[in-house]
Amino acid sequence: MKVAPSRHPSRTALPAWVAVLLLAGCASAPSLNLPQVAAFDAAAQAREASVSKQAALEASPLPSQWWQLFNDPTLSALEADAAGNLDLRAAMTRIEESRAQLGLIRTDRRPQLNLDAGYTRSAISENSPLHNLGAPTAAYNTWSLGLQAGWELDLWGHLRQLESSARAQLDAAWYEQEAVRVSVSAELARNYLLLRGVQAQIALLEDNRRIAKELLRLAQSRERNGVATRQDAAAAKAELAGIEARLPQLQHEQDVLGNALALLLGLPPRELDARLSDSGLPAMPALLPIGLSSDLARNRPDILQAQARLRAAVADIGAAQADFYPRIGLGASLGVQAFQLSDLGNWASRQYSVGPTIYLPIFQGGRLQQKLALSEARHQSAAIAYQQTVLRAWHEVDDALGAYASERAREEQLQQALAQNEVALEIAQNAYREGTADFTSVLVAQRSLLSIRATLLESATASALSVVGIYRALGGGWSAELQPFAMVGAGK
């Protein structure tokens, strides 16, 4: 994977007279060589094979708002309100922190200009050596006013590398925000689909309760007419009680999922109950654009975040290396000083100074060596984190595509089983009404139908969740066209 060239403008070359100050062998920033993650040819081929087997998957550009594929207005509205998520808002504040840090470092590279004014009233001791030499001990005033300027030349790139590190950290903070956005979008869709699945289970249970009540009425009628035993009626009552016993549990799950959605949007409990009234599980999208295998690193903000942190670690090494070399600055001051305030305007009160300054570390007990070793260790850690992020991304994509394929195949088989169970129940009910079969066959057929319907709903929910898993793994939910704004506003 190659790193895109810097988007920041090139800097003006140093004047020729400054170049003579450069010493031979000055520090240079290390180059950024991204760690080579193991070849993913096999994984990419497996992905393409999985895509080719699923008619709904197509290698077209990844949609940033993938949840709209479900064509569910309520889901789209919830996703639009995701800006209230507290994790996302916290990530935004970390961007502002990083932007301010970059601004502070940039100020160190610019000339500094300060205004200095002061007043003192002084007197020397009668026992001081100066008085013994004839200096008067009377108190006197001193007034001063002036400007002071300074500028570090940064010939060996210490400040430049610190700025590069801060800029990369700002990029990382921006990508972290987008990674949180991807996660929040996926969690919203996941909890919403789970909620709709539970609501569908409740509706199914209500239908089965009506059927159970009808069977109980039929069994009681046949018992009164002497064509059935009390056992049939008791079995029908037990079946009805078992169905009704599941309703409170499902209703509690519905409340929990509704509150989970409210929490994701930064809202109090029960705030979304009116908006989340029953509307059924959304239909599966007919087509799922999943992009190209080569786009994975560009679409996953966590990969880009790890890459930005790696760039910051490289820049920190450059700054640590530059610490071994002298720091050269230019300083100047211009002002006036007088014993009387009225004399500050006199030309004779002027004072000034101008000249270079140099700081050369000679012996610091190994502090600079350890600082460099620390930067190099952090670079290695960032490289490993980058490798882990890319590897995890490939695993997540492969697992998500596998889950989608298996759930679609399972749902197809369950649809066939449902059709056969509906026929079996209808035959058993007709035979019981005609008196050619006992009530046990009806209960068995009803339980089988209830079980297969519930299983089919679980599979339909799992299929919808597998779509969420695919787009979470692919990094859907943000716009890759937007770029970090490390260069925007930080210099103000």
C-alpha positions in Angstrom: 0.0 0.0 0.0 1.4 3.4 -1.0 0.9 6.6 0.9 -0.6 9.5 -1.0 1.7 12.4 -1.5 1.4 15.2 1.0 -1.5 17.6 0.4 0.3 20.5 2.1 2.0 23.2 0.1 5.8 23.1 -0.2 7.8 25.4 2.0 10.0 28.2 0.8 13.7 27.3 0.6 16.1 28.9 3.1 18.1 32.0 2.1 21.5 31.4 0.8 23.2 33.1 3.7 21.5 30.6 6.1 22.7 27.7 4.0 26.4 28.3 5.1 25.4 27.6 8.6 24.4 24.0 7.8 26.9 21.4 9.0 27.8 18.4 7.2 25.9 15.3 8.1 22.8 17.2 9.4 19.8 15.1 10.5 17.3 14.0 7.9 13.8 12.7 8.4 13.3 9.0 8.0 11.2 7.9 5.0 7.8 6.4 5.6 7.8 2.7 4.5 4.5 1.1 5.3 4.9 -2.4 6.7 4.2 -5.1 4.2 1.1 -6.9 5.3 1.1 -10.5 4.0 -0.2 -10.9 0.5 -4.0 -11.2 0.5 -4.3 -12.7 -3.0 -6.1 -15.8 -1.6 -8.5 -13.6 0.5 -9.2 -11.4 -2.5 -9.9 -14.4 -4.7 -12.2 -15.9 -2.1 -14.0 -12.6 -1.9 -14.5 -12.4 -5.6 -15.7 -16.0 -5.7 -18.2 -15.2 -2.9 -19.5 -12.2 -4.8 -19.9 -14.2 -8.0 -22.1 -16.8 -6.2 -24.5 -14.1 -4.9 -26.6 -12.4 -7.4 -27.4 -9.5 -5.1 -23.7 -8.6 -4.6 -22.1 -6.4 -7.2 -18.7 -4.8 -7.4 -19.9 -1.2 -7.8 -18.9 1.8 -5.7 -19.6 1.5 -2.0 -22.6 3.7 -0.9 -21.8 6.1 1.9 -25.5 5.9 3.2 -25.9 2.1 2.7 -28.8 1.9 5.1 -31.0 3.5 2.4 -30.8 0.2 0.5 -33.4 -1.1 3.0 -35.8 1.6 1.8 -37.1 2.2 5.3 -37.9 5.8 6.1 -37.7 5.3 9.9 -34.2 3.8 9.7 -33.0 6.6 7.4 -34.5 9.2 9.8 -32.7 7.6 12.8 -29.4 7.5 10.9 -29.9 11.2 10.1 -30.2 11.9 13.8 -26.9 10.1 14.7 -25.1 13.4 15.2 -26.4 13.4 18.7 -24.4 10.3 19.6 -22.2 11.0 22.6 -19.3 8.9 21.3 -19.3 10.8 18.0 -19.5 14.1 19.8 -16.5 13.1 22.0 -14.6 12.1 18.9 -15.3 15.6 17.5 -13.8 17.2 20.6 -10.6 15.1 20.1 -10.3 16.6 16.7 -10.5 20.1 18.2 -7.8 19.1 20.7 -5.5 17.9 17.9 -6.2 21.0 15.8 -5.2 23.2 18.8 -2.1 21.2 19.4 -1.1 21.6 15.7 -1.7 25.3 16.0 0.6 25.6 19.0 3.4 23.8 17.3 3.0 25.9 14.2 3.4 29.1 16.2 6.9 27.9 17.3 8.1 28.0 13.7 7.1 31.7 13.2 8.8 34.8 14.3 7.8 36.0 17.8 7.2 39.7 18.6 6.6 41.0 22.1 6.1 44.4 23.7 7.9 44.9 27.0 7.2 47.8 29.4 8.3 48.3 33.0 8.8 50.5 35.9 11.0 49.9 38.9 12.1 52.0 41.9 15.5 50.9 43.3 18.1 51.8 45.9 21.4 50.1 46.9 22.4 49.2 50.4 24.8 51.5 52.3 26.8 48.4 53.1 27.1 47.3 49.5 30.5 47.3 47.6 29.1 49.7 45.1 28.4 52.3 47.8 31.9 51.8 49.1 33.1 52.7 45.6 31.1 55.9 45.7 27.7 54.9 44.3 24.8 56.9 45.9 22.2 55.1 48.0 19.3 57.5 47.1 16.3 55.8 45.5 15.8 56.2 41.8 13.2 55.3 39.1 13.7 53.3 36.0 11.3 53.4 33.1 11.5 51.1 30.0 9.6 50.4 26.9 10.6 48.3 23.9 9.9 45.5 21.4 11.6 42.0 21.4 11.7 39.7 18.5 12.9 36.1 18.1 12.9 33.3 15.5 14.3 29.8 15.5 15.8 29.0 12.1 15.0 25.2 12.5 17.8 24.3 10.2 17.7 20.6 11.0 13.9 20.2 10.9 13.1 19.7 14.6 10.1 22.0 14.6 9.1 20.9 11.1 9.0 17.2 12.2 7.0 18.1 15.2 4.5 19.9 13.0 4.4 16.9 10.7 3.7 14.6 13.6 0.9 16.9 14.9 -0.6 17.1 11.5 -0.7 13.3 11.2 -2.2 13.1 14.7 -4.9 15.5 13.5 -5.5 13.3 10.5 -5.7 10.3 12.9 -8.3 12.1 15.1 -10.4 12.9 12.0 -10.3 9.3 10.9 -11.1 8.1 14.4 -14.2 10.3 14.2 -15.2 8.6 10.9 -14.5 5.2 12.4 -16.9 6.0 15.2 -19.4 7.2 12.7 -19.2 3.9 10.8 -19.7 2.0 14.1 -22.6 4.2 15.2 -24.3 3.8 11.9 -23.9 0.0 12.0 -25.1 -0.2 15.6 -28.1 1.9 14.8 -29.1 -0.3 11.9 -28.3 -3.5 13.9 -30.5 -2.5 16.9 -33.2 -1.2 14.6 -33.4 -4.5 12.6 -33.3 -6.5 15.8 -36.2 -4.4 17.1 -38.2 -5.0 13.9 -37.4 -8.7 14.2 -38.7 -8.8 17.7 -41.8 -6.9 16.7 -42.4 -9.4 13.9 -42.0 -12.2 16.4 -44.6 -10.6 18.6 -47.0 -10.2 15.7 -46.4 -13.9 14.7 -47.1 -14.9 18.3 -50.3 -12.9 18.3 -51.4 -14.8 15.2 -50.6 -18.1 16.7 -52.4 -17.1 19.9 -55.5 -16.5 17.8 -55.1 -19.9 16.2 -54.6 -21.5 19.6 -57.8 -19.8 20.9 -59.7 -21.1 17.9 -58.4 -24.6 18.5 -59.3 -24.3 22.2 -62.8 -23.2 21.3 -63.1 -26.1 18.8 -61.8 -28.7 21.4 -64.2 -27.4 24.1 -67.1 -27.5 21.6 -66.3 -31.1 20.6 -66.0 -32.0 24.3 -69.5 -30.6 25.1 -70.9 -32.5 22.1 -69.3 -35.8 23.4 -67.0 -36.3 20.4 -63.8 -35.4 22.2 -62.2 -35.9 25.6 -61.1 -33.4 28.3 -57.5 -34.2 27.3 -58.0 -32.4 24.0 -59.2 -29.3 25.7 -56.5 -29.4 28.3 -53.8 -29.8 25.6 -55.3 -26.8 23.8 -55.2 -24.7 27.0 -51.6 -25.7 27.6 -50.6 -24.7 24.1 -52.3 -21.3 24.5 -50.6 -20.7 27.8 -47.2 -21.5 26.4 -47.7 -19.0 23.6 -48.9 -16.3 25.9 -45.9 -17.0 28.2 -43.5 -15.9 25.5 -45.2 -12.5 24.9 -43.8 -10.7 28.1 -40.3 -11.7 27.2 -40.5 -10.5 23.7 -42.1 -7.2 24.8 -39.3 -6.7 27.2 -36.8 -7.3 24.4 -38.6 -4.7 22.3 -38.3 -2.2 25.1 -34.6 -2.9 25.6 -33.9 -2.5 21.9 -35.9 0.7 21.8 -33.9 2.1 24.7 -30.6 1.0 23.0 -31.6 3.1 20.0 -32.4 6.1 22.2 -29.0 5.8 23.9 -27.2 5.7 20.6 -28.9 9.0 19.7 -28.2 10.5 23.0 -31.8 10.5 24.1 -33.5 9.5 27.4 -35.3 6.1 27.7 -38.7 5.6 26.0 -38.1 8.7 23.9 -38.4 6.8 20.6 -41.3 4.6 21.5 -43.8 6.6 19.3 -41.5 6.6 16.3 -40.8 2.9 16.6 -44.3 1.6 16.4 -44.8 -1.7 14.5 -43.9 -1.5 10.8 -42.5 -4.9 10.0 -39.0 -6.1 9.2 -37.6 -4.2 6.1 -37.2 -6.2 3.0 -33.8 -7.3 1.9 -32.1 -5.0 -0.6 -32.2 -6.4 -4.2 -28.6 -5.3 -4.9 -25.7 -4.7 -2.5 -22.9 -2.6 -4.0 -19.7 -3.6 -2.1 -17.0 -1.9 -4.1 -13.7 -3.5 -5.2 -11.2 -5.5 -3.1 -8.6 -2.9 -3.8 -10.8 -0.2 -2.2 -10.8 -1.8 1.3 -7.9 0.3 2.6 -9.3 3.5 1.3 -12.8 2.9 2.6 -11.9 1.7 6.1 -11.3 4.8 8.3 -9.6 2.7 11.0 -7.0 1.6 8.5 -6.4 5.2 7.5 -6.2 6.2 11.2 -3.6 3.5 11.8 -1.7 4.8 8.8 -1.8 8.4 10.0 -0.5 7.3 13.4 2.3 5.5 11.7 3.2 8.8 9.8 3.2 10.6 13.2 5.6 8.0 14.6 8.0 8.5 11.7 7.9 12.3 12.2 8.6 11.8 15.9 11.7 9.9 15.0 12.9 12.8 12.8 12.3 15.3 15.6 14.2 13.1 18.0 17.1 12.9 15.6 17.1 16.6 15.1 17.5 17.1 18.8 21.1 16.0 18.6 22.0 19.0 16.5 22.3 22.7 17.4 19.4 25.0 17.5 20.1 28.4 16.0 17.9 31.4 16.5 17.9 35.1 15.7 17.0 37.6 18.4 16.5 41.4 18.5 15.2 44.1 20.8 14.6 47.8 20.3 13.4 50.2 23.0 14.0 53.1 25.3 15.1 53.3 29.0 15.3 56.4 31.2 15.2 57.4 34.9 12.4 59.9 34.2 9.2 59.1 32.4 9.4 62.3 30.4 12.8 61.2 29.0 11.5 58.1 27.2 10.9 60.1 24.1 14.5 61.3 23.9 16.8 59.9 21.3 19.4 59.4 23.9 17.2 56.9 25.8 17.3 54.4 23.0 18.7 50.9 23.4 18.9 47.9 21.1 20.4 44.5 20.6 20.6 42.0 17.7 22.3 38.8 17.1 22.1 35.0 16.7 21.8 32.5 19.5 22.9 28.9 19.5 22.0 26.0 21.7 24.2 22.9 21.5 23.5 19.8 23.7 26.8 18.4 24.8 26.0 16.0 27.7 22.6 15.2 29.0 23.1 11.8 30.6 21.8 9.9 27.7 18.4 11.6 27.6 18.5 12.3 23.8 19.5 8.7 23.1 16.6 7.4 25.2 14.2 9.8 23.6 15.2 8.5 20.2 14.9 4.9 21.3 11.4 5.7 22.7 10.4 7.2 19.3 11.7 4.2 17.4 9.8 1.8 19.8 6.6 3.7 19.3 7.2 3.5 15.5 7.4 -0.2 15.7 4.3 -0.4 17.8 2.4 1.8 15.3 3.6 -0.4 12.4 2.3 -3.5 14.2 -1.0 -1.8 14.9 -1.3 -1.0 11.2 -0.7 -4.6 10.3 -3.2 -5.8 12.8 -5.8 -3.3 11.6 -5.5 -4.4 7.9 -5.5 -8.1 8.8 -8.5 -7.7 11.0 -10.3 -5.8 8.2 -9.8 -8.7 5.8 -11.0 -11.2 8.3 -14.1 -9.1 9.1 -15.0 -8.8 5.4 -14.5 -12.5 4.8 -16.6 -13.4 7.8 -19.4 -10.9 6.8 -19.6 -12.2 3.3 -19.7 -15.8 4.6 -22.5 -15.0 7.1 -24.5 -13.3 4.3 -24.2 -16.3 2.0 -25.1 -18.9 4.7 -28.1 -16.9 6.0 -29.5 -16.4 2.5 -29.2 -20.2 1.8 -30.8 -21.0 5.2 -33.7 -18.6 4.6 -34.4 -20.2 1.2 -34.6 -23.7 2.7 -36.8 -22.4 5.6 -39.2 -20.9 3.1 -39.7 -24.3 1.5 -40.2 -25.9 5.0 -42.8 -23.2 5.9 -44.9 -24.0 2.8 -44.9 -27.7 3.7 -45.8 -27.0 7.3 -48.7 -24.8 6.4 -50.1 -27.6 4.2 -49.6 -30.1 7.0 -51.5 -27.9 9.5 -54.4 -27.3 7.1 -54.7 -31.1 6.5 -54.6 -31.8 10.2 -57.2 -29.2 11.1 -59.6 -30.4 8.4 -59.1 -34.0 9.5 -59.8 -33.1 13.1 -63.0 -31.2 12.2 -64.2 -34.2 10.2 -63.4 -36.5 13.1 -60.8 -38.6 11.2 -57.8 -37.5 13.3 -57.2 -36.8 17.0 -56.2 -33.5 18.4 -52.6 -34.5 18.9 -51.9 -34.3 15.2 -53.3 -30.8 15.1 -51.0 -29.7 18.0 -48.0 -31.3 16.4 -48.7 -29.6 13.1 -49.4 -26.2 14.8 -46.2 -26.4 16.9 -44.2 -27.3 13.8 -45.6 -24.4 12.0 -45.0 -22.0 14.9 -41.5 -23.2 15.2 -40.7 -22.9 11.5 -42.2 -19.4 11.3 -40.2 -18.2 14.3 -37.1 -19.7 12.8 -37.8 -18.1 9.5 -38.2 -14.7 11.1 -34.9 -15.2 13.0 -33.2 -16.1 9.7 -34.7 -13.1 7.9 -33.5 -10.9 10.8 -30.1 -12.5 10.6 -30.0 -12.0 6.8 -30.7 -8.3 7.3 -28.0 -8.1 10.0 -25.5 -9.8 7.7 -26.0 -6.8 5.4 -25.1 -4.5 8.3 -22.1 -6.7 9.0 -20.9 -6.4 5.4 -21.1 -2.6 5.3 -19.5 -2.3 8.7 -16.6 -4.5 7.6 -16.3 -2.6 4.3 -16.2 0.8 6.2 -19.5 2.1 4.9 -21.2 5.0 6.6 -18.8 7.8 5.8 -17.6 9.6 2.7 -14.1 8.7 1.6 -14.1 11.7 -0.7 -13.9 14.0 2.3 -10.3 14.6 3.5 -8.9 15.5 6.9 -8.5 19.2 7.3 -5.1 19.4 9.1 -4.3 22.5 7.1 -7.6 24.3 7.8 -7.9 26.8 10.6 -4.9 25.6 12.6 -2.8 28.7 11.8 -5.3 31.2 13.2 
